[in-house]
């Protein structure tokens, strides 16, 4: 379910990028509205992603399940996870500064995926290197709660911010179209 929702969201972002209108002076408001709709839709879909992530985290805690990596593969997995998390966090911050909603939605999805990778890496490392079952459950519960809470907050932020920006853009477009035409001599 997690990968289905994540793939659907990435497809929605890709479709939003591909359906860009042709360049021109009148295309900017249309592209902005489409981009904001994609951003808001990804925020709403991220709630479904959060439900899938919560189910995975709950299964890890209650059934004491973990991902297992053979031998030294866990070190490569850890390096890749930390790289993805750092890169996704930096990209998400940069994307919001660029004021491109579609790009920001893509980067937020990357951050949500990286957060889930951190959770799965932790469960694999605890299963590989140690501790008793009670400690593993506690650590997985704390990390799972943090990851799911962060993704929930990101989803709420994207949905609310998308609505606010869509309303603001609609008001600006309505004000611009209601303005009398200017006459140049």
Number of C-alpha atoms within 10 A of each C-alpha: 13 18 12 11 18 21 13 15 23 17 12 20 23 15 13 19 16 9 11 15 13 10 9 7 7 10 12 14 14 14 19 19 19 20 25 27 20 25 29 27 20 28 28 19 18 26 20 18 28 24 17 19 25 20 16 18 27 18 13 21 22 11 10 16 18 21 14 16 16 9 8 8 11 16 14 10 17 17 12 14 21 16 13 19 21 13 15 22 19 13 19 19 13 14 19 16 10 10 11 14 24 27 23 23 27 22 22 27 26 21 24 26 21 23 26 24 20 21 26 22 22 20 25 21 20 21 19 16 7 11 10 9 13 11 12 22 20 12 17 25 18 14 20 27 17 14 23 24 14 16 27 21 16 20 26 17 15 24 22 15 16 24 17 14 17 20 14 12 17 14 12 13 14 11 11 11 10 9 8 8 8 6 5 4 3
